[in-house]
Amino acid sequence: MLRTALRNVLAHKARLMMTALAVLLGVAFVAGTLIFSDTVGEAVKNASAKNLKDVAVSVQAANDAPEAPDAVDAGKDGKRATALDDKLADRIRALPGVASVRSDVTGEATLAGKDDQPIGNGWQNRAVNYQPGKDGKDSRYPLVQGRGPAGAGEMALAESTAEAAGYRVGDTVRFATDGPVLKKKLVGIVASDDPQVTAGGSLALFDTATAQKMYLHPGQFDELVVAATPGTDERALTAKVRDVLPKGRAEATSGAELASQQARMIAEQNSALSKTLLTFAGIALFVGVFIIANTFTMLISQRSREIALLRAVGASRRQVVRSVLAEAGLLGLISSVVGFALGAGIAVGLRAVLDANGAGFPDGPVVIRPATVLAALGVGVVVTVLAAWLPSRKAAKIAPVEALSTVEAPAAPRSLVIRNSIGAVIGGLGVAVMLYVSTLKSGDDLPIAMAGSMLTLTGVIILAPLLSRPLVSLAGLVTTRLFGIGGKLAKENALRNPRRTAATASALMIGLTLITGMTVVGHSAQRGMDKMAATGLTADYKIATSTFTGLDPELSKKVAKVPGVAAMVPFRETVIGSGGGFGVVRGTDLTQVDKVTQLTFKQGSLKSVGGDGIAVSQSWAKQRGWHAGDVVDAEFNDKKKTKLKIAAIYADNEALGDAIADLSLATPHMDRVKDDELLVKATNGASDALVKEIRHALGDSPLLKIQSQDDMRKENAKQIDTVLNMVYGLLGMAVIIAVVGVVNTLAMSVFERTREIGMLRAIGLARSGIKQMVRLESVVISLFGAVLGIGVGIFLAWAGGSLVGSSFPTYEMVLPWGRLGLFLLIALVVGVLAALWPARRAARLNMLEAIGAQ
C-alpha cells in the first residue's frame, strides 16, 4: 500500500501541484514569520548586549521614586536636577574593583533636515554627551569623519542621522530641545549601534558641559556607567555602589540584570509580533485545508475503480485509509520542505522591506533554529494529513461492486441532512452570541466577540452546500440570460456537487469575511473620528510638539500677536483623583475657550467656572454621580488635597476631555509649566500663509506640529489605512491560496468531465463555448464565495461595532460601498483569471479521445 501511495503521487503530479502550492504557501508564511522573529530578536539582543558589554553597574537617578519627592527639582529654569554629580562619580570611582565611571547626560533633540523637515520619530530622537578619553576620542561612539564636539557651538551626529538630514561636516545644524531653535556647527560624524537609533531615531552629541546646560545643571548626570576590573564580582560591586548612593535618589542595577531586563523586553516585543503574524499564517493554512480536502475528495472519486480493485483483491479499509494518508503525508512533506526554503527568503525580504521603510533593524545573520524547522515541517505535514483524513474514510467506505459500476456516487441525503443540522446549530449559536455582543459596550468583551465570530463563520462554512443552491441558481439566471447555453451549463456544473462548490468558495469566503469586517469597522471608526473632531473643535489649528514635551508658555503669547489670529487658547493638563476615580483636568483660558471649541452645557454655565470651580463632562459627572453645585474632595497628582466645586456640566467633547478649569487652578500642580497644546482661531480661516507666520513667530522650530482640522482628519485616516493595508497584505496570502483552490478544482473538474466535454464538442459546442462554460463556472463559484464573505463580514462588523463604539460615542456603522464593490470586482477578476488554464485545457481536448475516455 505504501508503494501504491508513492505511485499515486507520481502518477498525479499535475493534479496535486496546486494542492502542494497551497500547502507550500501556508508553510512559507509560518516559516517566514518564525525565522523573521528569531532573526530580528537575535539581532536586537546582540546589539543590546554590545551596548552593555562594559557595563558592570548602571547608576540612574530615581526620577520617579515616590519615596523621594525631591528627587527631581525642576527649579526656576525648568531643567531637570538629579543627585548624580561629579562628587558621587568620584566616590564610586574610588571603590575597589571599579575600572572606570562613565558619566552620561541624555535628552531629546529634534533636528531639522536641509529641507526643514524634522528628522527621526520624536521620542527616539536622542541627545547624549560626547566623552573623549586620553586619546581625545569616545570609544562608545567611534568617529567616522571629523572630530568630537569640544565647545558650546559644536556638535556631532550619528552617521545615519547625518545622512537622513543631508548634513556634512562643517554645516550648521538647526535643532530644538523643548524651546527655541538652536544652531551649532557639525564638527564630527560618529558610528552608533544604539538600537533606538538604528530603529529610526536620531542621535546628536554635545560636549558634556553643553549637554548639562541644555538638559540638567552643571556637574549633574542622568546615569553613571561603572566598568569593573577583571575578576571583580559584579553582584558584590553593585552592592558596594548601592552603599554610597543617596538614599531614595538614585538606584544601582547590575549589568547582568540590565541584560536580563532587555532580553525579557525584546522577547515580549517579538512575541506580540510573532503572534500577530502567526494568526494570519494560521488563517492561510485553514484556507488551505479546504483545498487539500477538495483535491483528495476528487482524486478518490476519480480513482474509485482502482480503490474497488484493491478492496476486491484483499485490501482492508484500514489499508485504504493508510494509503491515502501516506499519500497526503508525502505530499505535505515535499511541499513543506519547499515552503520552508521559500519562508527563509520571505523572512530576508520582509526585513529588507521594513528596513527600507525606516524600521532600522540591527545587522545580524539569518537565524534558523531547529525548533523552527520542525514546527514548519510539522505544521505542513499535519495539516495536509488532517485535511485528507475525511476523504480517506470516504474512500475506505466505498463498496467494491458499487465503485466498479459508477464513477462518482452522489453524497448520501442523510449525510447532508446531518451536516445541515450541525451547521444550523453552530451557526445559530454564533449569531445568538453576536447579537448579545451587539448589546455590550466594553472593550473587555472582545474574547466573547471573537468566539461568536468563529462560531458564526464555522456555521456558514458547514451550511455552504445548502446555501450554494439558491445563490448559484440566482447567479445562473444572470449567466443564462447573458451567455445562453454556456451560462446554463456553468450553473449546472456548479450545482452538480454542492460540497465541492461550497468547499472551493469557502476558501475565498474566509479571507473576504475578515477583510470586509476590518474594512467596515475601520471606515466607520474613521467617520466617527471625523464627526467627533467636527463637533468638538471649532479652532482652525492645533499647535503641539512632535515629542509631546509641551510648549513654553512664552510661545503662546507670540502666537496671540501673529496678525490673522483671532483667538489663541492654551491647554495645560493635570490629574485629579476624587471618589475613587481619576480624571484629567485641562486648565485653559476660560474667557476664550468657547471661541475654539463647541461648548454645550447641560447644567450651569461657563460664567460660573473659575477659582476652585470646574466644569466636568457629562459622562464623567454621570460616572461619579455629580451635579452642578456639588463640592467634592479632590487630590492633585502632586499629592495636594483640596475641595472643588462642580460649577457646570457640559456635553462630552473630545477637545475638552474630562474637565476644564482656569489656568490658575491647574498650573500650580504641574511639575513643569508647559502648554500641552494651543488652539488657534483664524480671523479669515485657515491658510498656508498664516501657518508660515505662526512657524516664523515660533522660530521655525522642527519640534512644532501645526495641524488644521483637515490635517488631523488625514492623520487619523492614515493610521487606520496603515492598519487596513497591513491586514490586506497579510490576508492576501489567504486569498492567493483561495485562488489556487479555484484553479485546482476547475482543473480536476475538467479532467473528471472529459467524456462530457467530448460529447458537448460532438454535438456542436465550439471551443470558445467550452472556454466560456469553464470561465463562467469559475466566476459563479468566486462570486458565491465573495457574496457569502462580504455578507458575513458586514454582520460581524455590525455586531462587534458596539465594542469599538465604547472608545468614542460618535462611532456609527457606515458601509464603504466603493470598497465593497471593489471586493466583488476582485472576486470577478479572480474567477476569470483562475479559469484561464482549466478553460484552455478543456478547449484543447481531442473530441474523439475525450468521448472514449474512461
Helices and strands as residue ranges (DSSP letters): H 2-11, H 13-51, E 57-61, E 84-85, H 86-93, E 98-104, E 106-108, E 110-112, E 125-130, E 143-146, E 154-158, H 159-165, E 172-176, E 182-190, H 195-198, E 202-207, H 208-215, E 220-221, E 223-228, H 234-243, E 250-254, H 255-302, H 304-312, H 317-356, H 370-396, H 400-405, H 413-437, G 443-445, H 446-483, H 485-496, H 498-536, E 541-545, H 553-560, E 565-578, E 581-588, G 593-595, E 601-603, G 606-608, E 613-617, H 618-624, E 631-636, E 641-650, E 659-662, H 663-666, G 667-669, E 677-682, H 688-697, E 704-708, H 709-752, H 754-762, H 767-805, H 817-834, H 836-843, H 847-851
